Structure formats: C-alpha cells, structure tokens
Amino acid sequence: MKTFGGIDAALASASQAEIVLQSIPYDGTSTWGKGADQGFDAFIDASENMELYDIETDTEVFRRGIFMPPAWKNFKSPEDMVRQCYEGTKDILRTSKFPTFFGGEHSVSIGVLKAFYEKYTNLSVLHFDAHADLRAEFGGTPYNHACALHDASQATNLVQVGTRSMDLSEKAYMNREKVFFAHDIRSGMPWKNEVLDLLGDDVYITIDLDAFDPSIMPATGTPEPNGLFWHEVVTCLRKVFQNKNVVGFDIVELAPIEGLRAPQFLAAKLYYKMLSYRFE
C-alpha cells in the first residue's frame, strides 16, 4: 500500500492518523496543458524519496499520521464533481482529523471551499495562484477551473497572492485591496505582513502550483512567467500558520512532465512543509 512519504502503514491508518490527505485526480475542464489528474501519483512517488525530518521546525510531523482515503474520481460532469467534493469534504469535517486535499485541476476546490465556509462562518481564504480564477462562468459551466475562486470571492474573505494573469471581466469580482499582484511583489512592496493583516482568525489555504515561477515549477497547465519563488511562499506561509488558525489546505494543478522529477518533489516538499508549520 502506498503511503505519503513511505511512512509505516500503521501511521497511515484511518484509526491512528491525525491528518487526512484526500486525492481528487480530476482534469475535466482544463483548456491547455492536460495531466493534472496524474499529479497525485507523481507527488506520492516523490514523497517517498524525501527526508521526513524538517530542519526548520525541528520536527517529524509524519509521526502525527497521514491517512489517504480512496481518491474521489469517476465524475459524470463538472457539476457532479463539485457536488461530490462538497459532500465528501463535509464528511471529513465531521472527523477530528486535519483536512488536506490534492488535485487535480483547481475546480476541485469549489466544492471543498463551500463545505469549509459553511462550517467556518467567518472564513478567510488565502489563494496563491498565477490566475485570478474569478470568472462567474467559463466553457459553459460555473464549475470550470477558471472559476475556482468565484464562489469564495462572494462568500468568504478572499486574499489573493501572485496574480499575474486575468480576464477583464474578473475585475468586477476582485477586491483590489486584497490582491497582491506579482508585479507589485517584484517591485519590492511589503506584502507578507499585509497579507497577515487582511486575514481573519480561521484561514483555508489554496495553492495552485502555477503561483510558482515556471523556472522551478514548469509542470502545470499554464506556466506564467514572473512567478513566486520557494522562499517567498514558505516564509509567508509560516507567518500565517504561526498567527492564524489554518483549518485546512489544498494543492492543485500539478501536471507531471515525463522525465522531469523536480516539480513533484517541490509539491511533496511544500505539502510536508505546510504540515510541519501547522503542527510546529
């Protein structure tokens, strides 16, 4: 049986683990680079070759246990996918485990986020992404990957980081005071403490891997130039985990490139780093 990081099966059991890692290998609405439905397997393979002692936090968070339930898949339509993700997330939230999710394309977050904001009525969503993802509809459905944060923009306190690509129509749904565009970050503006100030107490984090610069993360559907780098992202994340109640997170849009292992290793390291911060 595969486990995250190759940890012992007992630590990965439903009865013992404190963390749940839910795979959602869906790639139904992506419009250019395909393959996000293959991301989870590559991510798990990479995790098996990663050291499980985190130097920065001086911890071995895997000892908390990471349970991987069966993947959510075989969806009949985007609407069916969102419904099943919503219902499945509600089931996870009835447990005492810390919930984490791995896509799949970014549309998997729509149903997940709905379940979270229904439980946490003053939820803040911290969104790392190259794209605004605020379209009300795209490709004939509101459940397209280009619409991943539209519902959250209406129902939560949404803070966006790394944005550098959007359609003009998305400005109608964007709170400019809560968006940290990549070009502003590159100009040297202070942003990490400002992000922290905009977030409420309960925070959900959603990370589209195309937030990272293509030089370190080319394996994603639409790799936009002028992206974020590892140190920028993790130092911001640590501030958030140290000062807020992070109630869950997802990582999406890993589309593996044959013969290139670094991107899935980055994704595995990012996931484990976030857990290390959460339980530090």
TIGUMAR-18466 format. One line per field, with one value per atom (N, C-alpha, C): residue number from 1; residue in one letter; y, z, x. Coordinates in steps of 0.2 Angstrom, whole numbers. Example, Ala and Ser with C-alpha at 12.3 -4.5 7.8 and 13.67 -1.06 7.14 Angstrom:
residues 2
num	(1|1|1|2|2|2)
residuo	(a|a|a|s|s|s)
yy	(-28|-22|-16|-11|-5|0)
zz	(39|39|39|35|36|39)
xx	(66|62|66|64|68|64)
This chain:
residues 280
num	(1|1|1|2|2|2|3|3|3|4|4|4|5|5|5|6|6|6|7|7|7|8|8|8|9|9|9|10|10|10|11|11|11|12|12|12|13|13|13|14|14|14|15|15|15|16|16|16|17|17|17|18|18|18|19|19|19|20|20|20|21|21|21|22|22|22|23|23|23|24|24|24|25|25|25|26|26|26|27|27|27|28|28|28|29|29|29|30|30|30|31|31|31|32|32|32|33|33|33|34|34|34|35|35|35|36|36|36|37|37|37|38|38|38|39|39|39|40|40|40|41|41|41|42|42|42|43|43|43|44|44|44|45|45|45|46|46|46|47|47|47|48|48|48|49|49|49|50|50|50|51|51|51|52|52|52|53|53|53|54|54|54|55|55|55|56|56|56|57|57|57|58|58|58|59|59|59|60|60|60|61|61|61|62|62|62|63|63|63|64|64|64|65|65|65|66|66|66|67|67|67|68|68|68|69|69|69|70|70|70|71|71|71|72|72|72|73|73|73|74|74|74|75|75|75|76|76|76|77|77|77|78|78|78|79|79|79|80|80|80|81|81|81|82|82|82|83|83|83|84|84|84|85|85|85|86|86|86|87|87|87|88|88|88|89|89|89|90|90|90|91|91|91|92|92|92|93|93|93|94|94|94|95|95|95|96|96|96|97|97|97|98|98|98|99|99|99|100|100|100|101|101|101|102|102|102|103|103|103|104|104|104|105|105|105|106|106|106|107|107|107|108|108|108|109|109|109|110|110|110|111|111|111|112|112|112|113|113|113|114|114|114|115|115|115|116|116|116|117|117|117|118|118|118|119|119|119|120|120|120|121|121|121|122|122|122|123|123|123|124|124|124|125|125|125|126|126|126|127|127|127|128|128|128|129|129|129|130|130|130|131|131|131|132|132|132|133|133|133|134|134|134|135|135|135|136|136|136|137|137|137|138|138|138|139|139|139|140|140|140|141|141|141|142|142|142|143|143|143|144|144|144|145|145|145|146|146|146|147|147|147|148|148|148|149|149|149|150|150|150|151|151|151|152|152|152|153|153|153|154|154|154|155|155|155|156|156|156|157|157|157|158|158|158|159|159|159|160|160|160|161|161|161|162|162|162|163|163|163|164|164|164|165|165|165|166|166|166|167|167|167|168|168|168|169|169|169|170|170|170|171|171|171|172|172|172|173|173|173|174|174|174|175|175|175|176|176|176|177|177|177|178|178|178|179|179|179|180|180|180|181|181|181|182|182|182|183|183|183|184|184|184|185|185|185|186|186|186|187|187|187|188|188|188|189|189|189|190|190|190|191|191|191|192|192|192|193|193|193|194|194|194|195|195|195|196|196|196|197|197|197|198|198|198|199|199|199|200|200|200|201|201|201|202|202|202|203|203|203|204|204|204|205|205|205|206|206|206|207|207|207|208|208|208|209|209|209|210|210|210|211|211|211|212|212|212|213|213|213|214|214|214|215|215|215|216|216|216|217|217|217|218|218|218|219|219|219|220|220|220|221|221|221|222|222|222|223|223|223|224|224|224|225|225|225|226|226|226|227|227|227|228|228|228|229|229|229|230|230|230|231|231|231|232|232|232|233|233|233|234|234|234|235|235|235|236|236|236|237|237|237|238|238|238|239|239|239|240|240|240|241|241|241|242|242|242|243|243|243|244|244|244|245|245|245|246|246|246|247|247|247|248|248|248|249|249|249|250|250|250|251|251|251|252|252|252|253|253|253|254|254|254|255|255|255|256|256|256|257|257|257|258|258|258|259|259|259|260|260|260|261|261|261|262|262|262|263|263|263|264|264|264|265|265|265|266|266|266|267|267|267|268|268|268|269|269|269|270|270|270|271|271|271|272|272|272|273|273|273|274|274|274|275|275|275|276|276|276|277|277|277|278|278|278|279|279|279|280|280|280)
residuo	(m|m|m|k|k|k|t|t|t|f|f|f|g|g|g|g|g|g|i|i|i|d|d|d|a|a|a|a|a|a|l|l|l|a|a|a|s|s|s|a|a|a|s|s|s|q|q|q|a|a|a|e|e|e|i|i|i|v|v|v|l|l|l|q|q|q|s|s|s|i|i|i|p|p|p|y|y|y|d|d|d|g|g|g|t|t|t|s|s|s|t|t|t|w|w|w|g|g|g|k|k|k|g|g|g|a|a|a|d|d|d|q|q|q|g|g|g|f|f|f|d|d|d|a|a|a|f|f|f|i|i|i|d|d|d|a|a|a|s|s|s|e|e|e|n|n|n|m|m|m|e|e|e|l|l|l|y|y|y|d|d|d|i|i|i|e|e|e|t|t|t|d|d|d|t|t|t|e|e|e|v|v|v|f|f|f|r|r|r|r|r|r|g|g|g|i|i|i|f|f|f|m|m|m|p|p|p|p|p|p|a|a|a|w|w|w|k|k|k|n|n|n|f|f|f|k|k|k|s|s|s|p|p|p|e|e|e|d|d|d|m|m|m|v|v|v|r|r|r|q|q|q|c|c|c|y|y|y|e|e|e|g|g|g|t|t|t|k|k|k|d|d|d|i|i|i|l|l|l|r|r|r|t|t|t|s|s|s|k|k|k|f|f|f|p|p|p|t|t|t|f|f|f|f|f|f|g|g|g|g|g|g|e|e|e|h|h|h|s|s|s|v|v|v|s|s|s|i|i|i|g|g|g|v|v|v|l|l|l|k|k|k|a|a|a|f|f|f|y|y|y|e|e|e|k|k|k|y|y|y|t|t|t|n|n|n|l|l|l|s|s|s|v|v|v|l|l|l|h|h|h|f|f|f|d|d|d|a|a|a|h|h|h|a|a|a|d|d|d|l|l|l|r|r|r|a|a|a|e|e|e|f|f|f|g|g|g|g|g|g|t|t|t|p|p|p|y|y|y|n|n|n|h|h|h|a|a|a|c|c|c|a|a|a|l|l|l|h|h|h|d|d|d|a|a|a|s|s|s|q|q|q|a|a|a|t|t|t|n|n|n|l|l|l|v|v|v|q|q|q|v|v|v|g|g|g|t|t|t|r|r|r|s|s|s|m|m|m|d|d|d|l|l|l|s|s|s|e|e|e|k|k|k|a|a|a|y|y|y|m|m|m|n|n|n|r|r|r|e|e|e|k|k|k|v|v|v|f|f|f|f|f|f|a|a|a|h|h|h|d|d|d|i|i|i|r|r|r|s|s|s|g|g|g|m|m|m|p|p|p|w|w|w|k|k|k|n|n|n|e|e|e|v|v|v|l|l|l|d|d|d|l|l|l|l|l|l|g|g|g|d|d|d|d|d|d|v|v|v|y|y|y|i|i|i|t|t|t|i|i|i|d|d|d|l|l|l|d|d|d|a|a|a|f|f|f|d|d|d|p|p|p|s|s|s|i|i|i|m|m|m|p|p|p|a|a|a|t|t|t|g|g|g|t|t|t|p|p|p|e|e|e|p|p|p|n|n|n|g|g|g|l|l|l|f|f|f|w|w|w|h|h|h|e|e|e|v|v|v|v|v|v|t|t|t|c|c|c|l|l|l|r|r|r|k|k|k|v|v|v|f|f|f|q|q|q|n|n|n|k|k|k|n|n|n|v|v|v|v|v|v|g|g|g|f|f|f|d|d|d|i|i|i|v|v|v|e|e|e|l|l|l|a|a|a|p|p|p|i|i|i|e|e|e|g|g|g|l|l|l|r|r|r|a|a|a|p|p|p|q|q|q|f|f|f|l|l|l|a|a|a|a|a|a|k|k|k|l|l|l|y|y|y|y|y|y|k|k|k|m|m|m|l|l|l|s|s|s|y|y|y|r|r|r|f|f|f|e|e|e)
yy	(-6|0|6|11|17|22|25|30|36|42|48|47|49|48|41|36|29|28|31|30|23|21|15|14|9|8|10|8|10|17|21|28|31|27|30|27|24|21|26|24|29|30|25|25|29|29|32|39|40|46|53|58|64|69|67|71|66|69|66|69|66|68|65|69|67|69|64|65|66|71|72|73|67|67|69|75|77|82|81|86|87|88|88|95|101|107|111|108|112|113|118|121|121|119|119|113|114|109|104|98|92|88|84|80|81|85|86|80|76|70|65|66|62|64|70|74|70|67|64|58|54|48|50|56|58|61|65|68|63|57|52|49|47|44|49|55|60|60|60|60|54|48|43|44|49|50|56|59|65|63|67|66|69|65|67|70|72|77|84|89|95|100|102|105|112|116|122|122|117|117|112|108|103|98|96|91|85|80|75|74|78|78|72|68|62|57|58|54|56|61|63|58|55|50|54|51|54|49|49|44|46|42|43|39|42|38|37|32|32|38|39|45|46|53|55|55|51|51|49|48|45|49|56|61|61|62|62|69|74|81|86|92|97|98|98|99|93|87|81|81|83|84|88|94|99|96|93|90|85|81|75|78|83|86|89|93|96|91|86|81|77|75|72|76|82|87|88|88|89|82|77|70|71|73|74|79|84|89|87|82|79|75|73|70|75|72|77|77|75|75|82|83|89|88|92|90|94|90|92|89|92|90|91|86|87|85|90|90|86|85|88|96|98|105|109|115|120|120|118|117|113|108|104|107|113|117|120|121|124|121|114|111|110|110|109|116|121|128|129|127|128|124|118|115|118|121|125|131|135|141|140|135|133|132|128|127|133|136|142|148|151|157|163|164|170|168|163|160|165|165|169|163|165|160|164|161|163|159|163|160|162|157|158|155|160|157|163|160|165|168|165|167|169|174|176|171|167|162|164|170|174|174|171|171|168|171|168|162|161|155|155|149|148|141|141|135|132|136|133|131|132|130|135|136|140|135|129|124|123|128|127|129|127|129|136|140|147|150|147|149|147|144|141|145|151|156|160|160|165|164|158|157|160|158|160|168|171|178|181|178|181|179|173|170|170|172|172|179|179|185|182|184|181|186|183|186|183|186|183|185|180|182|179|183|180|181|184|185|189|186|190|188|185|184|184|188|188|191|189|192|199|204|210|209|204|203|201|199|197|203|208|214|216|214|215|211|206|201|202|206|207|212|211|216|218|224|226|226|229|230|223|217|211|206|210|206|209|204|206|203|207|206|204|200|198|204|208|214|219|219|223|220|213|210|211|210|211|218|223|230|231|226|227|230|230|232|227|229|225|221|215|211|206|203|197|199|204|206|209|212|215|209|204|198|195|195|193|197|204|209|208|206|205|199|194|188|188|184|183|178|175|170|163|161|155|156|152|153|146|146|140|142|138|140|136|139|135|137|132|134|131|135|132|133|127|127|132|134|139|146|147|153|153|147|147|149|152|154|147|147|141|139|143|140|135|135|130|126|128|124|124|121|121|116|111|106|108|112|114|117|117|118|124|130|136|140|138|141|148|153|160|163|167|170|175|176|181|179|172|169|170|167|167|162|162|158|154|149|145|149|153|156|161|165|169|166|160|157|154|151|147|152|157|162|165|167|169|164|158|153|152|152|151|156|163|168|167|164|163|157|152|146|148|152|154|159|163|168|167|162|161|153|152|145|143|139|136|130|130|125|119|120|115|119|115|117|112|115|111|113|109|110|107|111|109|110|107|109|106|101|98|93|95|91|88|82|80|80|81|81|75|70|64|66|62|63|69|73|79|78|77|75|81|86|91|94|95|99|95|88|84|84|84|84|91|96|103|102|99|99|95|89|85|89|92|96|102|105|110|108|102|99|97|94|92|98|103|109|113|113|116|112|105|101|102|103|105|111|116|123|122|118|118|114|109|106|108|113|115|117)
zz	(0|0|0|-5|-5|1|4|9|8|10|9|13|9|12|14|11|13|20|24|31|33|38|41|40|38|37|43|49|55|56|54|55|49|44|38|39|45|45|47|46|47|55|59|66|69|67|70|68|61|58|61|62|64|58|52|46|40|36|31|24|20|13|8|5|0|-7|-11|-18|-22|-27|-31|-38|-42|-48|-54|-54|-59|-64|-70|-75|-81|-79|-84|-88|-85|-88|-90|-89|-91|-99|-101|-108|-112|-109|-112|-110|-105|-103|-99|-101|-98|-93|-89|-85|-77|-75|-68|-64|-68|-65|-63|-66|-65|-59|-57|-52|-45|-43|-36|-36|-41|-41|-41|-45|-46|-39|-36|-29|-24|-24|-19|-20|-26|-28|-26|-27|-25|-17|-14|-7|-3|-7|-4|-4|-8|-8|-5|0|3|11|14|21|25|30|34|40|41|47|44|47|44|48|45|49|52|48|50|56|57|63|68|66|71|73|68|69|64|66|61|61|57|58|55|51|49|55|61|66|69|67|68|64|59|55|49|43|37|33|34|31|24|19|12|10|11|9|1|-1|-9|-12|-18|-22|-24|-24|-27|-35|-38|-46|-49|-56|-60|-60|-60|-60|-67|-67|-73|-76|-73|-75|-71|-73|-68|-62|-63|-58|-53|-55|-51|-47|-50|-47|-41|-42|-36|-31|-33|-28|-23|-27|-23|-19|-21|-17|-11|-12|-6|-1|-3|1|5|1|4|9|8|12|19|18|24|29|25|29|33|30|33|38|38|43|49|48|54|59|56|60|63|67|71|67|61|58|54|53|50|42|39|32|27|22|17|10|4|-2|-7|-12|-18|-24|-29|-36|-40|-46|-50|-51|-56|-58|-52|-53|-47|-46|-51|-50|-44|-42|-36|-30|-30|-23|-22|-28|-27|-22|-22|-18|-11|-11|-4|0|-4|0|2|-2|1|7|8|14|20|18|24|26|21|23|26|25|29|36|37|44|48|44|47|44|48|45|44|47|45|42|37|34|30|30|26|21|15|10|7|8|6|-1|-6|-13|-16|-17|-21|-28|-33|-40|-45|-51|-56|-59|-58|-61|-56|-58|-53|-52|-57|-56|-53|-56|-53|-58|-64|-69|-66|-67|-65|-69|-75|-79|-85|-87|-92|-95|-102|-105|-104|-103|-102|-95|-90|-83|-78|-72|-67|-63|-65|-61|-65|-69|-73|-69|-71|-67|-67|-72|-72|-67|-64|-60|-52|-51|-45|-39|-39|-33|-33|-39|-39|-33|-32|-26|-20|-19|-12|-12|-18|-18|-15|-16|-14|-7|-4|2|7|6|11|10|15|15|10|4|-1|-1|0|-1|-6|-12|-17|-18|-19|-19|-26|-29|-35|-42|-42|-48|-53|-59|-65|-71|-71|-77|-76|-80|-78|-84|-84|-90|-87|-91|-89|-85|-87|-83|-76|-74|-67|-62|-65|-61|-57|-59|-56|-50|-49|-43|-39|-40|-37|-32|-26|-21|-22|-25|-27|-20|-15|-9|-6|-8|-6|-11|-16|-21|-21|-21|-21|-28|-33|-40|-40|-44|-45|-46|-50|-52|-46|-42|-36|-31|-30|-26|-29|-35|-38|-38|-37|-36|-29|-25|-18|-13|-15|-10|-4|2|8|7|8|7|12|15|19|26|29|35|33|27|24|23|20|19|26|31|38|41|40|42|39|33|30|31|34|36|42|43|49|53|58|63|59|56|53|45|43|36|33|27|22|17|15|10|4|-2|-8|-12|-15|-18|-25|-30|-37|-38|-40|-41|-46|-51|-56|-53|-46|-42|-43|-43|-43|-50|-50|-57|-61|-67|-71|-71|-69|-69|-63|-58|-53|-53|-57|-57|-64|-69|-76|-77|-72|-73|-71|-75|-73|-80|-80|-86|-89|-86|-89|-85|-87|-83|-85|-81|-82|-79|-83|-81|-75|-72|-67|-60|-59|-53|-47|-42|-35|-34|-29|-28|-21|-20|-14|-8|-7|0|1|-4|-3|-1|-4|-2|5|6|13|19|18|23|25|19|20|24|21|24|32|34|41|45|43|46|47|42|43|48|47|52|59|60|67|70|66|68|67|63|62|63|63|64|57|54|47|48|45|46|41|35|30|24|19|13|8|2|-4|-8|-12|-18|-24|-29|-36|-42|-47|-54|-55|-52|-54|-60|-66|-72|-74|-72|-72|-79|-80|-86|-86|-91|-91|-91|-86|-86|-82|-79|-75|-68|-63|-56|-52|-53|-48|-46|-51|-49|-44|-45|-40|-33|-33|-27|-24|-27|-24|-21|-25|-22|-16|-16|-10|-4|-5|0|3|-2|0|5|3|7|14|14|21|25|21|25|28|24|27|33|33|39|45|43|48|52|48|51|55|52|56|63|63|70|73|71|74|82)
xx	(4|0|4|3|7|5|9|8|12|10|14|20|26|32|35|31|33|32|28|28|24|25|23|15|13|5|1|4|0|-1|4|4|-1|-2|-6|-13|-15|-22|-27|-33|-38|-39|-38|-39|-33|-27|-22|-20|-21|-18|-22|-19|-22|-23|-20|-21|-24|-28|-31|-29|-26|-24|-29|-33|-38|-36|-36|-34|-40|-40|-45|-42|-41|-37|-42|-45|-49|-46|-47|-44|-49|-56|-61|-62|-60|-61|-55|-49|-43|-43|-40|-41|-34|-29|-22|-18|-14|-10|-14|-14|-18|-13|-16|-12|-12|-16|-17|-20|-24|-26|-21|-15|-9|-5|-6|-2|-1|-6|-6|-1|-1|3|10|12|19|21|16|18|19|15|17|23|25|31|37|36|42|42|37|37|41|41|44|52|54|61|63|59|60|62|67|68|62|61|55|56|62|64|65|61|61|66|71|76|73|70|67|63|59|54|57|62|65|59|56|50|50|46|45|37|34|27|23|27|24|21|24|23|15|13|6|1|4|0|-4|-3|-6|-10|-17|-21|-24|-23|-25|-31|-37|-43|-43|-48|-48|-50|-47|-47|-55|-57|-63|-62|-66|-65|-71|-70|-76|-82|-81|-86|-90|-96|-100|-100|-99|-99|-95|-94|-91|-96|-102|-107|-107|-106|-106|-100|-94|-88|-88|-91|-92|-96|-102|-106|-103|-99|-96|-90|-87|-81|-84|-90|-93|-96|-99|-102|-96|-91|-85|-82|-81|-77|-82|-88|-92|-91|-91|-89|-83|-77|-71|-71|-75|-75|-79|-83|-86|-81|-75|-70|-66|-61|-56|-50|-49|-43|-42|-35|-34|-34|-39|-40|-36|-33|-29|-31|-30|-33|-27|-27|-23|-26|-26|-29|-25|-27|-32|-31|-36|-36|-40|-39|-41|-49|-53|-60|-62|-58|-59|-60|-57|-58|-65|-69|-75|-80|-81|-85|-82|-75|-71|-72|-71|-72|-79|-84|-91|-92|-90|-90|-87|-81|-77|-81|-83|-86|-93|-96|-102|-101|-95|-93|-90|-86|-82|-85|-90|-94|-90|-84|-80|-74|-74|-68|-65|-58|-54|-50|-50|-46|-40|-34|-28|-27|-26|-26|-19|-15|-9|-10|-9|-11|-8|-6|-4|-11|-16|-23|-28|-32|-37|-42|-44|-49|-56|-58|-64|-70|-69|-74|-81|-86|-93|-95|-92|-94|-88|-87|-82|-83|-83|-84|-91|-95|-102|-104|-100|-101|-98|-101|-98|-93|-92|-88|-81|-79|-73|-67|-61|-55|-54|-56|-56|-60|-65|-70|-69|-63|-62|-63|-62|-62|-68|-72|-78|-83|-85|-90|-86|-80|-77|-76|-75|-75|-81|-87|-93|-95|-92|-94|-89|-83|-78|-73|-69|-64|-58|-58|-53|-47|-41|-35|-30|-28|-25|-18|-13|-6|-3|1|4|1|-5|-9|-5|-5|-2|-5|-11|-15|-22|-26|-34|-37|-44|-48|-51|-52|-55|-62|-66|-72|-71|-65|-64|-63|-62|-61|-68|-73|-80|-80|-76|-77|-71|-66|-60|-60|-57|-56|-49|-47|-41|-36|-39|-36|-33|-36|-34|-31|-28|-24|-17|-12|-5|-3|-3|-1|7|9|16|20|18|22|23|18|19|24|23|28|35|36|43|45|41|43|46|46|48|43|37|32|32|31|30|23|23|17|15|20|19|15|17|13|6|6|0|-5|-3|-7|-10|-5|-7|-13|-12|-17|-24|-24|-30|-34|-31|-34|-38|-43|-47|-43|-47|-44|-44|-49|-49|-47|-42|-40|-39|-42|-41|-36|-31|-26|-27|-27|-27|-22|-18|-11|-12|-12|-11|-4|-1|6|9|5|7|8|7|9|17|20|27|30|36|39|40|39|40|47|52|59|59|55|55|49|44|38|35|38|35|30|29|24|17|14|7|4|-3|-6|-5|-4|-2|3|9|15|16|14|15|22|25|32|30|36|36|33|34|30|34|31|34|40|44|49|48|52|51|51|56|57|52|50|44|38|36|30|30|36|36|36|40|40|34|30|23|19|19|15|17|23|25|22|22|18|11|8|1|-1|3|2|4|8|10|5|1|-3|-10|-12|-19|-21|-27|-30|-31|-26|-27|-31|-37|-42|-41|-37|-36|-33|-31|-27|-28|-27|-26|-20|-18|-13|-15|-15|-18|-14|-16|-13|-6|-4|2|1|4|4|10|12|19|22|28|32|36|35|39|47|50|57|60|55|57|54|58|55|55|59|59|52|48|41|37|37|33|37|43|47|46|45|43|36|32|25|25|28|29|32|37|41|36|33|28|22|20|14|17|23|26|28|30|32|26|20|14|12|12|10|15|22|27|25|23|21|15|10|3|4|9|9|16|19|25|24)
